[in-house]
C-alpha cells in the first residue's frame, strides 16, 4: 500500500511540475491566458496533493 501511494505521489509531483513549467510556458507563448491560468491552478493542486501523499507515506512508515 505504501509503495502504491508513494508511486502515485511521485507521478503527481512529476505531472504537476510539467504542468507548471512546460504547459504554462506553451500557453504563455501562444497568448492563451485562460489555459495558462488553469495550467497554473491545476499544477499547484497536483503539487500540493503530491506533498500530502508523501507526508501520508512517511506517517504510515512510522506506524
Secondary structure, 3 states (H helix, E strand, C coil): CHHHHHHHHHHHHHHHHHHHHHHHHHHHHCCCHHHHHHHHHHHHHHHHHHHHHHHHHHHHHHC
